[in-house]
Amino acid sequence: MIPDFDYQPPYVPLDILFQDDLIIVANKPAGLLSVPGKLEGRSDCLVSRLTAAQWDTLLVHRLDCD
């Protein structure tokens, strides 16, 4: 079992490295989940922030994940 951790996501602006009509490349800050966590209080993540800014955003790759 993975020990629980105190999730304190950083409140920083989105760092968009590249964007066109088909793709968004974003730099995820350390401490921010890529996707929502399963436990309560872990819905703030990169994909939720991108979706709030661009409603039709879909996550297609996480370079931080095998």
Backbone bond lengths (Angstrom), bond angles and torsions (degrees), N, CA, C in turn:
res aa  C-N    CA-C-N  psi(-1)  N-CA   C-N-CA  omega(-1)  CA-C   N-CA-C  phi
1 M - - - 1.453 - - 1.531 109.26 -
2 I 1.298 115.84 135.85 1.469 121.50 178.38 1.523 108.54 -81.66
3 P 1.327 117.58 130.04 1.466 119.34 179.48 1.525 111.18 -64.26
4 D 1.324 115.35 146.45 1.460 121.46 178.44 1.529 109.27 -66.48
5 F 1.329 116.28 151.73 1.459 119.97 176.90 1.520 109.08 -133.73
6 D 1.302 115.77 155.83 1.459 122.53 179.78 1.520 107.91 -84.30
7 Y 1.322 116.54 105.47 1.460 121.20 -176.00 1.517 110.09 -81.60
8 Q 1.314 116.07 112.27 1.459 123.97 178.68 1.531 108.04 -125.97
9 P 1.352 117.70 80.72 1.460 119.09 -176.80 1.527 111.65 -65.22
10 P 1.311 117.11 142.83 1.469 119.94 178.51 1.526 110.79 -70.15
11 Y 1.297 116.23 139.09 1.468 121.32 178.14 1.525 108.33 -99.16
12 V 1.325 114.14 83.98 1.460 122.05 -179.71 1.520 108.30 -126.90
13 P 1.325 117.93 155.05 1.462 120.03 177.45 1.528 111.10 -64.29
14 L 1.329 115.71 154.84 1.457 120.29 174.87 1.526 109.64 -60.14
15 D 1.319 116.08 137.44 1.461 122.09 177.78 1.530 107.13 -107.76
16 I 1.327 115.94 90.38 1.468 122.13 -179.23 1.525 107.96 -87.21
17 L 1.336 115.88 116.64 1.460 120.82 -179.72 1.520 112.01 -84.33
18 F 1.343 115.37 -32.59 1.466 120.69 -179.64 1.519 108.24 -156.60
19 Q 1.330 116.06 142.40 1.454 120.49 175.16 1.515 109.35 -153.27
20 D 1.340 115.10 134.47 1.459 120.86 169.71 1.524 106.91 -138.24
21 D 1.320 118.81 -160.21 1.466 121.15 -177.06 1.525 113.60 -69.19
22 L 1.333 117.78 -18.24 1.462 120.38 -173.75 1.527 115.08 -118.22
23 I 1.316 117.91 -19.44 1.464 119.09 -172.22 1.530 110.88 -142.14
24 I 1.322 113.52 146.63 1.462 121.58 171.47 1.521 106.50 -126.84
25 V 1.317 116.93 127.86 1.457 121.74 173.93 1.519 105.85 -111.67
26 A 1.331 115.27 119.21 1.461 120.53 -176.54 1.513 110.42 -120.54
27 N 1.314 116.02 145.29 1.453 123.10 175.18 1.524 107.51 -93.65
28 K 1.335 117.28 111.44 1.454 122.01 -178.86 1.521 109.44 -81.44
29 P 1.333 117.17 124.34 1.468 118.51 178.30 1.531 111.17 -70.88
30 A 1.305 116.21 150.42 1.464 121.15 175.74 1.521 109.29 -58.59
31 G 1.308 115.69 139.62 1.458 120.69 177.91 1.510 114.61 93.04
32 L 1.324 118.24 -8.45 1.467 122.40 178.03 1.516 108.09 -103.08
33 L 1.335 116.58 127.81 1.455 119.92 177.05 1.526 110.16 -64.60
34 S 1.325 117.47 150.08 1.465 121.78 175.79 1.518 110.54 -75.87
35 V 1.325 115.49 -42.16 1.469 123.09 -179.89 1.521 107.84 -127.57
36 P 1.338 117.74 162.10 1.469 119.32 -178.67 1.523 112.07 -60.23
37 G 1.304 116.09 141.82 1.455 121.21 174.89 1.521 110.35 -77.60
38 K 1.307 116.70 161.28 1.461 121.21 -178.42 1.524 112.48 -77.52
39 L 1.309 117.47 -26.43 1.458 120.57 -177.14 1.525 111.24 -87.66
40 E 1.318 114.83 157.81 1.462 121.43 179.77 1.525 110.37 -58.84
41 G 1.326 116.39 142.08 1.453 121.14 177.70 1.513 114.40 86.39
42 R 1.329 116.87 8.86 1.465 120.04 -179.21 1.519 112.74 -122.92
43 S 1.329 115.75 32.76 1.466 119.32 179.73 1.525 112.35 -85.31
44 D 1.331 117.47 -21.13 1.468 120.60 177.75 1.523 108.00 -72.90
45 C 1.321 115.88 117.34 1.461 120.76 -177.43 1.531 108.15 -154.84
46 L 1.308 116.49 174.72 1.458 120.46 -178.80 1.524 111.60 -61.04
47 V 1.321 117.79 -46.59 1.463 119.29 -176.84 1.537 111.45 -65.92
48 S 1.324 118.87 -34.74 1.467 119.35 177.49 1.525 111.03 -69.07
49 R 1.323 117.59 -36.14 1.464 120.39 177.12 1.525 111.14 -68.82
50 L 1.332 116.82 -40.10 1.466 119.82 177.28 1.528 111.16 -66.16
51 T 1.326 116.85 -40.48 1.462 120.90 179.20 1.529 110.82 -64.36
52 A 1.323 117.13 -36.79 1.467 120.50 177.52 1.526 110.97 -64.52
53 A 1.327 116.84 -34.12 1.464 121.40 -179.59 1.528 112.22 -83.69
54 Q 1.317 116.64 -32.95 1.482 122.96 -177.08 1.523 106.28 -141.37
55 W 1.332 118.02 98.73 1.468 124.01 -167.64 1.525 115.35 -54.65
56 D 1.318 119.33 -29.32 1.468 121.02 -174.57 1.530 113.18 -98.72
57 T 1.326 117.18 22.10 1.464 121.55 179.55 1.522 111.03 -70.39
58 L 1.331 115.88 135.53 1.462 122.78 174.17 1.518 108.34 -126.94
59 L 1.316 116.70 139.53 1.457 121.29 177.10 1.521 108.46 -83.13
60 V 1.331 116.75 124.73 1.468 119.67 -179.68 1.522 112.80 -116.36
61 H 1.322 118.52 -18.57 1.456 119.20 177.84 1.517 110.03 -158.07
62 R 1.306 114.01 144.76 1.460 121.61 173.44 1.513 106.74 -122.62
63 L 1.298 117.23 110.35 1.452 120.26 179.84 1.519 112.10 -68.65
64 D 1.341 116.77 -15.45 1.461 120.28 179.14 1.528 112.00 -86.89
65 C 1.335 117.50 4.59 1.455 121.20 -175.57 1.541 109.84 -129.09
66 D 1.332 117.25 137.73 1.462 120.94 178.35 1.526 111.46 -62.28
